[in-house]
Amino acid sequence: MTPHLSARREFLRFLAASPLAAVAQQPPIKDALSVLDFESLARQALPPAHWGYMATGVDDDLTVKANREAMQHYQVRPRHLVGAATPGLGFELFGKRWTSPVYYSAVSAQRAFHADGELATARAAKAKQVVQMLSTVSSTSVEDVARELGEPPWYQLYMPKAWPETEKLVRRVEAAGCQVLVWTIDVLGGRNSETVVRLSRSDTRECSSCHAAGPEFNQGTSRNRVKPMFAGLSGEMNPPGADWSYLDRLRKMTKMKLLLKGIETAEDATLAREHGADGVIVSNHGGRATETGRGTIDILPEVVDAVGHDLPVLVDGGFRRGTDIFKALALGARAVGIGRPYVWGLAAYGQPGVERVIDILRAELAMTMRNCGVPSVGQFTRDFILRNGNRL
């Protein structure tokens, strides 16, 4: 084979593996009736390692499954003849008017799923007036995302191991105008992401810069140095010895609203409030942190009960239907984050897919509220749900 033909074959092989090539082959986006329809489309669009990076949990992926299975522990208890013809999805939180209680949670390295990556998500968030949370290990800088979004995003912090680097990163985020800082605390000890490693072995391309390579992931490697938010930093992040004094130091450092993401117990929620957090996010990293086997919606009630209604509690992990969101709001969550669902839409269709996912969830939530007699998100109570058939 001549060098010319060999190079052409390699180029065509690259195109065949590219997410961009797959997007053109997808069915019309209007054919997607539920968020779950996007999952198979995304898998078709992505090469194995990239799919694995997004789909992986830890160990046996039991906690990924638990997030979904836990939704079945709760049943909806409808009330009728309430006159909830046009449910109000809007509310205010952290000085911003939200159009609905669903937001785009942080997902790293989104250019692994679509060439426009976080910028496509930002454009979708702007078009649909959705809060976007940006990952520290994003493939696009906070400054560029803010320009596309039309306002600064929420910033999800993977704390650098060296405190001076934490200060430098936080100052950069402040300078970009971010009003909300979300420190993720559930992967400080590392994680064992076996699924991505297994799928990566079947992927012949070299793309280790955007997906994990073993249990040491998130413990600080040269891979992070190429990420735009690590410019001028070592790339090492997630100090495993961090304690509550780190939150105290963050609180003193910045006037941004400060949330802790990765809260899984009432005890930690109480400590977060005592140490000055402005809110907490019940999260197990989408099942990507520790194999606890607990779904976040099962964790949510104890956290809400621990902190009361004065401290906002948000939740993410396994939310795929408007009824799932309804249950979380009834349990006391102020807002619900989605991660994989909008990335499925991104991988399959780019910005239109991200928008379609939020449209579907909003429509399902509004319909459930109409049918269950909830006129607005401010009128949810636990009376609207049962747990395993019992009143809460």
Secondary structure by P-SEA (a helix, b strand, c coil): ccaaaaaaaaaaaaaaacaaaaaaaccccccccccccaaaaaaaaccaaaaaaaacccccaaaaaaaaaacccbbbbbbcccccccccccccccccccccccccccccccccccccaaaaaaaaaaaabbbbbbbccccccaaaaaaaaccccbbbbcccccaaaaaaaaaaaaaacccbbbbbccccccccaaaaaaaaaacccccccccccccccccccccccccccccccccccccccccaaaaaaaaaacccbbbbcccccaaaaaaaaaacccccccccccccccccccccccaaaaaaaaccccbbbbbbcccccaaaaaaaaaacccbbbbcaaaaaaaacccaaaaaaaaaaaaaaaaaaaaaacccccccccccccccccccc
